[in-house]
Amino acid sequence: MSILMVNEYADFKMLKDLLSVTDGNLASHTKALEKVAYIKVEKQFIGRKPNTRYSATVLGKAEFKKHIEALEKLIKKSE
């Protein structure tokens, strides 16, 4: 989600490379995020190659911001 918060979109290869995860791991996480409508998934072809592109939804961005705020509160409490 953090990658999608600072980029308009990211494709599967970009996410895989940046996160250093396996195809299966990334696929399961993106499927979970899509299921709760935090990300939008677009499948297309570039030339003859399939391409899957992900972007954060308005709901996903709002929920991610809540998550960061909760983490910040935890950090402040421990200081």
C-alpha positions as MATLAB code, in Angstrom:
seq = 'MSILMVNEYADFKMLKDLLSVTDGNLASHTKALEKVAYIKVEKQFIGRKPNTRYSATVLGKAEFKKHIEALEKLIKKSE';
ca = [
       0.000    0.000    0.000;
       2.807    2.431    0.756;
       4.062    2.110   -2.826;
       0.586    2.815   -4.145;
       0.198    5.817   -1.850;
       3.099    7.626   -3.542;
       2.601    6.344   -7.100;
      -0.485    6.664   -9.263;
      -0.154    2.965  -10.056;
       2.342    0.098  -10.034;
       2.421   -3.032  -12.122;
       3.065   -6.550  -10.836;
       6.739   -6.558  -11.834;
       7.419   -3.198  -10.189;
       5.810   -4.315   -6.919;
       7.614   -7.653   -7.009;
      10.981   -5.989   -7.591;
      10.512   -3.267   -4.967;
       9.201   -5.656   -2.307;
      11.486   -8.617   -3.093;
       8.657  -11.132   -2.772;
       7.628  -14.220   -4.711;
       4.900  -14.174   -7.356;
       2.630  -16.243   -5.122;
       3.147  -14.067   -2.071;
       2.450  -10.874   -3.997;
      -0.575  -12.403   -5.704;
      -2.133  -13.458   -2.396;
      -1.591  -10.039   -0.813;
      -2.943   -8.112   -3.788;
      -5.955  -10.424   -3.951;
      -6.679   -9.733   -0.261;
      -6.385   -5.966   -0.798;
      -8.622   -6.150   -3.856;
     -11.230   -8.168   -1.941;
     -11.636   -5.380    0.649;
     -11.610   -2.721   -2.122;
      -8.343   -1.087   -1.003;
      -6.842   -1.455   -4.477;
      -8.111   -1.465   -8.041;
      -6.722   -4.082  -10.415;
      -6.508   -3.472  -14.167;
      -5.450   -6.218  -16.546;
      -4.342   -5.315  -20.034;
      -1.980   -6.368  -22.782;
       1.090   -4.387  -23.752;
       1.885   -5.716  -27.170;
       1.311   -9.430  -26.702;
       2.336   -9.516  -23.049;
      -0.223   -9.462  -20.225;
       0.195   -6.643  -17.711;
      -1.522   -6.254  -14.344;
      -1.625   -2.779  -12.872;
      -2.654   -1.809   -9.344;
      -3.777    1.509   -7.884;
      -5.019    2.528   -4.452;
      -8.718    3.314   -4.136;
     -10.090    6.243   -2.145;
     -11.087    3.751    0.572;
      -7.645    2.145    0.495;
      -5.897    5.496    0.874;
      -8.136    6.481    3.786;
      -7.607    3.165    5.566;
      -3.850    3.313    5.038;
      -3.760    6.821    6.547;
      -5.696    5.505    9.577;
      -3.164    2.684    9.899;
      -0.224    5.120    9.848;
      -1.935    7.361   12.415;
      -2.460    4.360   14.719;
       1.215    3.413   14.395;
       2.250    6.991   15.182;
       0.113    6.942   18.340;
       1.776    3.723   19.455;
       5.206    5.237   18.915;
       4.322    8.381   20.865;
       3.029    6.294   23.787;
       6.302    4.382   23.998;
       8.455    7.548   24.122;
];
